[in-house]
């Protein structure tokens, strides 16, 4: 069996044929079993941007991340045991867990925490909120997931809204530190997380229980975090402020153990592109929290940006959820799952 020599980025005019309002993945975004975790993840992660600010005030970011996932890792393994999921994984799943630990639980957070040393948390949240774009592109090239024109239009509108929010934040909140360096770090964090998203949605990730995969990924990521912290900043710094440890516990248990299984399940059910639109809601929630706790001022520009972001979200979700039955779908790159299962490859 022969496949195209090189992947070509193509659009489809509709999603896969739908049944009872479900997408090509067989899941409706309006279903409570999808909508409830979608919203819960957004609300929890929307709060973490504010909490992270307190984690890097007096403690090196590298050690703060190590403490967070040092707490989260045993809790994730415990969750897998409670759910009666086997902790045993084949070698290729451990390689995937190592890659996820490196890209998600080390690289992503290392660059996010460092970027907040130079940028306000709102700007970092806005930049990370753009993750839906690389998620969709990587999902297309690596997994053969289709990209609809409606998804592209919705993405463009949402990104325009995020840009307005970003411009407003930069205008009304003068920044200290190296703004360009902080922006680059946030973008690297976004790409690192996006790569982890798409990798776990591949065949190696689908062969193992999600809590077990996340537990091993967090373990590998924590070990890398500790190694980098020792090399870059030296001995551990143990703050005495109880608020630091309360914040760490919130980030570890609510912001990691509760949310990551829910989010990665959404990636598997909705596809990487649609699941990443959770980040748009996270941005808006983060800005609301900033309004309440950091005295963020909503200007006309900020309100317009938030409205555009939400409109783009709805357009993109509907484009991927309810394409016309039997819609004209152009051939996509063969998915990694099909290639792995084909005896002719």
C-alpha positions as CSV (number, residue, x, y, z in Angstrom):
1,X,0.0,0.0,0.0
2,X,1.4,3.4,-1.0
3,X,0.7,6.7,0.7
4,X,1.5,10.2,-0.5
5,X,5.2,10.9,-0.3
6,X,4.8,14.2,1.5
7,X,1.9,15.6,3.6
8,X,0.1,18.5,2.0
9,X,-2.0,20.9,4.1
10,X,-5.5,20.7,2.8
11,X,-8.8,22.1,3.9
12,X,-12.1,20.2,4.0
13,X,-15.4,21.9,3.4
14,X,-17.2,19.9,6.0
15,X,-16.4,17.7,8.9
16,X,-16.9,13.9,8.7
17,X,-20.5,12.9,8.4
18,X,-22.4,13.5,11.5
19,X,-24.8,11.4,13.5
20,X,-27.2,13.0,15.9
21,X,-25.1,16.2,16.1
22,X,-21.8,14.5,16.8
23,X,-18.5,15.3,15.1
24,X,-16.3,13.0,13.1
25,X,-14.8,11.8,16.4
26,X,-18.3,10.7,17.5
27,X,-18.6,13.2,20.3
28,X,-20.8,16.3,20.6
29,X,-19.3,19.3,22.3
30,X,-22.8,20.0,23.7
31,X,-23.0,16.7,25.5
32,X,-22.7,17.1,29.3
33,X,-19.9,14.5,29.4
34,X,-17.9,16.7,27.1
35,X,-19.1,20.2,28.1
36,X,-18.8,19.7,31.9
37,X,-15.1,18.7,31.9
38,X,-14.4,21.3,29.2
39,X,-15.7,24.1,31.5
40,X,-14.2,22.6,34.7
41,X,-10.7,22.5,33.1
42,X,-11.1,26.1,31.9
43,X,-12.2,27.4,35.3
44,X,-9.4,25.7,37.2
45,X,-6.7,26.6,34.7
46,X,-8.0,30.1,34.5
47,X,-7.2,30.5,38.2
48,X,-3.7,29.1,37.9
49,X,-2.3,32.1,36.1
50,X,-2.9,34.2,39.2
51,X,-1.5,31.6,41.6
52,X,1.7,31.1,39.6
53,X,2.6,34.8,40.2
54,X,3.0,34.0,43.9
55,X,5.1,30.9,43.2
56,X,7.9,32.8,41.6
57,X,8.2,35.8,43.8
58,X,10.7,34.3,46.3
59,X,11.5,30.9,44.9
60,X,13.3,30.1,41.7
61,X,10.9,29.0,39.0
62,X,12.7,25.7,38.4
63,X,12.2,24.6,42.0
64,X,8.7,25.9,42.1
65,X,7.8,23.6,39.2
66,X,9.7,20.7,40.7
67,X,7.7,21.1,44.0
68,X,4.4,21.2,42.0
69,X,4.9,18.0,40.1
70,X,6.7,16.4,43.0
71,X,3.3,16.7,44.8
72,X,1.2,15.8,41.7
73,X,3.1,12.7,40.6
74,X,2.2,10.4,43.5
75,X,-1.4,11.7,43.5
76,X,-1.7,10.8,39.8
77,X,-0.4,7.3,40.4
78,X,-2.8,7.0,43.3
79,X,-5.7,8.1,41.0
80,X,-4.7,5.4,38.5
81,X,-4.7,2.8,41.3
82,X,-8.1,4.0,42.5
83,X,-9.5,3.8,39.0
84,X,-8.0,0.2,38.8
85,X,-5.8,1.1,35.9
86,X,-2.6,-0.9,35.3
87,X,0.6,1.0,35.9
88,X,2.5,-1.4,33.5
89,X,3.2,0.1,30.1
90,X,5.0,-1.2,27.0
91,X,8.4,0.3,26.2
92,X,7.1,2.6,23.4
93,X,4.5,4.0,25.9
94,X,7.4,4.8,28.3
95,X,9.1,6.6,25.5
96,X,6.0,8.6,24.9
97,X,5.7,9.3,28.6
98,X,9.3,10.5,28.6
99,X,8.6,12.8,25.7
100,X,5.4,14.1,27.4
101,X,7.4,14.7,30.6
102,X,10.0,16.6,28.7
103,X,7.7,18.8,26.6
104,X,4.6,19.2,28.9
105,X,5.7,18.9,32.5
106,X,9.2,20.3,32.0
107,X,9.6,22.5,28.9
108,X,6.1,24.0,28.9
109,X,6.0,25.0,32.5
110,X,9.7,26.0,32.7
111,X,9.1,28.5,29.9
112,X,5.7,29.6,31.3
113,X,7.1,30.3,34.7
114,X,10.1,32.1,33.3
115,X,8.0,34.2,31.0
116,X,5.9,35.5,33.9
117,X,9.1,37.0,35.3
118,X,9.1,39.4,32.3
119,X,5.4,39.6,31.4
120,X,2.1,40.0,33.2
121,X,0.2,36.8,33.8
122,X,-2.6,38.1,31.4
123,X,-0.3,38.5,28.5
124,X,1.2,35.0,29.1
125,X,-2.3,33.5,29.2
126,X,-3.2,35.2,26.0
127,X,-0.1,33.9,24.2
128,X,-0.7,30.4,25.4
129,X,-4.3,30.7,24.3
130,X,-3.0,30.7,20.7
131,X,-2.2,27.0,21.1
132,X,-5.2,25.9,19.1
133,X,-3.3,26.9,15.9
134,X,-0.2,24.6,16.3
135,X,-2.5,21.9,17.7
136,X,-4.5,21.8,14.6
137,X,-1.5,22.0,12.3
138,X,0.4,19.3,14.1
139,X,-2.7,17.2,14.4
140,X,-3.1,17.4,10.6
141,X,0.5,16.5,9.7
142,X,1.2,13.9,12.4
143,X,-2.2,12.3,12.8
144,X,-4.0,13.1,9.6
145,X,-6.8,15.0,11.4
146,X,-8.8,17.2,8.9
147,X,-8.8,21.0,9.0
148,X,-12.1,22.7,7.9
149,X,-12.3,26.2,6.4
150,X,-14.8,27.1,9.2
151,X,-12.1,26.1,11.7
152,X,-9.6,28.4,10.0
153,X,-12.1,31.3,9.9
154,X,-13.0,30.7,13.6
155,X,-9.4,30.5,14.5
156,X,-8.6,33.8,12.7
157,X,-11.5,35.6,14.5
158,X,-10.5,34.2,17.9
159,X,-6.8,35.1,17.3
160,X,-7.9,38.7,16.4
161,X,-9.8,38.9,19.6
162,X,-6.8,37.6,21.6
163,X,-4.6,40.2,19.8
164,X,-6.9,43.0,20.9
165,X,-6.8,41.7,24.5
166,X,-3.1,41.5,24.2
167,X,-2.7,45.0,22.8
168,X,-5.0,46.4,25.5
169,X,-3.1,44.6,28.3
170,X,0.2,45.9,27.0
171,X,-1.2,49.5,26.7
172,X,-2.8,49.7,30.2
173,X,-0.3,47.6,32.2
174,X,3.3,48.9,31.7
175,X,5.7,46.0,31.8
176,X,9.1,45.5,33.5
177,X,11.8,43.2,32.4
178,X,12.6,42.0,29.0
179,X,9.3,41.9,27.1
180,X,10.7,40.3,24.0
181,X,12.4,37.5,25.9
182,X,9.2,36.9,27.9
183,X,7.2,36.7,24.7
184,X,9.6,34.3,23.1
185,X,9.5,32.1,26.2
186,X,5.7,32.1,26.2
187,X,5.6,31.1,22.5
188,X,8.1,28.3,23.1
189,X,6.0,27.1,26.0
190,X,2.9,27.1,23.8
191,X,4.7,25.0,21.1
192,X,6.1,22.6,23.7
193,X,2.6,21.9,25.2
194,X,1.1,21.6,21.7
195,X,3.6,18.9,20.7
196,X,2.8,17.0,23.9
197,X,-0.9,17.3,23.1
198,X,-0.6,15.8,19.7
199,X,1.9,13.1,20.7
200,X,-0.4,11.6,23.3
201,X,-3.3,11.5,20.9
202,X,-1.3,9.2,18.6
203,X,-1.4,5.3,18.7
204,X,1.1,4.9,21.5
205,X,-1.0,7.0,23.8
206,X,-4.2,5.3,23.0
207,X,-2.8,1.9,23.9
208,X,-2.5,2.7,27.6
209,X,-4.7,4.0,30.4
210,X,-4.6,7.8,30.5
211,X,-4.0,8.2,34.3
212,X,-1.1,5.7,34.1
213,X,0.4,7.5,31.1
214,X,0.1,10.9,32.9
215,X,1.6,9.4,36.1
216,X,4.7,8.2,34.3
217,X,4.9,11.4,32.3
218,X,4.8,13.5,35.5
219,X,7.4,11.3,37.1
220,X,9.8,11.7,34.2
221,X,9.0,15.4,33.9
222,X,9.6,15.9,37.7
223,X,13.0,14.1,37.5
224,X,14.0,16.4,34.6
225,X,12.7,19.4,36.5
226,X,14.8,18.5,39.6
227,X,17.9,17.9,37.4
228,X,17.5,21.3,35.7
229,X,16.9,23.1,39.0
230,X,20.1,21.6,40.5
231,X,22.1,22.5,37.4
232,X,20.7,26.0,36.8
233,X,20.0,27.4,40.3
234,X,21.7,25.0,42.8
235,X,20.3,23.6,46.1
236,X,16.5,23.6,46.8
237,X,14.9,26.7,48.3
238,X,12.3,25.9,50.9
239,X,10.1,28.9,51.7
240,X,8.4,29.1,55.1
241,X,5.4,31.1,53.8
242,X,2.3,28.7,54.1
243,X,0.7,30.6,51.2
244,X,3.4,29.3,48.9
245,X,2.7,25.7,49.8
246,X,-1.1,26.3,49.6
247,X,-0.6,27.7,46.1
248,X,1.6,24.7,45.2
249,X,-1.0,22.3,46.5
250,X,-3.7,24.0,44.4
251,X,-1.5,23.9,41.3
252,X,-0.5,20.3,41.9
253,X,-3.8,18.7,42.8
254,X,-6.5,20.9,41.2
255,X,-4.3,22.4,38.4
256,X,-2.6,19.1,37.5
257,X,-4.1,15.9,38.9
258,X,-7.8,16.9,38.3
259,X,-7.4,18.8,35.0
260,X,-4.8,16.9,33.0
261,X,-6.7,13.6,32.8
262,X,-9.9,15.6,31.9
263,X,-8.1,17.7,29.3
264,X,-6.2,14.9,27.6
265,X,-9.4,12.9,27.5
266,X,-10.9,15.9,25.6
267,X,-8.0,15.8,23.2
268,X,-8.7,12.2,22.4
269,X,-12.5,12.8,22.1
270,X,-12.5,16.1,20.3
271,X,-9.2,16.2,18.5
272,X,-6.2,18.4,19.4
273,X,-7.5,21.4,17.5
274,X,-10.9,21.7,19.2
275,X,-9.6,20.7,22.6
276,X,-7.1,23.6,22.5
277,X,-10.0,26.0,22.3
278,X,-10.3,25.4,26.0
279,X,-7.4,27.8,26.1
280,X,-9.6,30.6,24.8
281,X,-12.0,30.2,27.8
282,X,-9.0,30.0,30.1
283,X,-7.8,33.4,28.8
284,X,-11.2,35.0,29.4
285,X,-11.5,33.5,32.9
286,X,-7.9,34.5,33.7
287,X,-8.8,38.1,32.8
288,X,-12.0,38.0,34.9
289,X,-9.9,36.8,37.9
290,X,-7.4,39.6,37.2
291,X,-10.3,42.0,37.2
292,X,-11.4,40.9,40.6
293,X,-8.1,40.3,42.3
294,X,-5.6,42.5,40.4
295,X,-7.9,45.5,39.6
296,X,-7.7,44.8,35.8
297,X,-9.6,47.5,33.9
298,X,-12.0,46.4,31.1
299,X,-11.8,49.0,28.3
300,X,-13.8,49.0,25.2
301,X,-10.9,47.4,23.4
302,X,-10.7,44.6,26.0
303,X,-14.4,43.9,25.8
304,X,-14.3,43.8,22.0
305,X,-11.4,41.4,22.1
306,X,-13.2,39.1,24.5
307,X,-16.3,39.1,22.4
308,X,-14.3,38.3,19.2
309,X,-12.5,35.5,20.9
310,X,-15.8,33.9,22.0
311,X,-17.4,34.4,18.5
312,X,-14.3,32.7,17.0
313,X,-14.6,29.8,19.5
314,X,-18.3,29.2,18.6
315,X,-17.6,29.3,14.8
316,X,-14.6,26.9,15.1
317,X,-16.4,24.5,17.3
318,X,-19.5,24.4,15.1
319,X,-17.4,24.0,12.0
320,X,-15.8,20.9,13.5
321,X,-18.9,19.6,15.2
322,X,-21.7,19.9,12.6
323,X,-20.4,19.8,9.1
324,X,-22.9,18.9,6.4
325,X,-23.7,15.2,6.3
326,X,-21.8,13.7,3.4
327,X,-19.8,16.9,3.1
328,X,-17.0,17.1,0.5
329,X,-14.0,16.0,2.4
330,X,-10.6,16.1,0.7
331,X,-8.2,13.2,1.3
332,X,-6.1,13.7,4.4
333,X,-2.7,12.4,5.3
334,X,-3.0,8.8,6.5
335,X,-3.2,8.9,10.3
336,X,-0.4,7.4,12.4
337,X,-3.0,5.0,13.9
338,X,-3.9,3.6,10.4
339,X,-0.3,3.3,9.4
340,X,0.7,1.5,12.6
341,X,-2.2,-1.0,12.1
342,X,-1.6,-1.6,8.4
343,X,0.4,-4.8,7.5
344,X,1.4,-3.3,4.2
345,X,3.5,-0.5,5.7
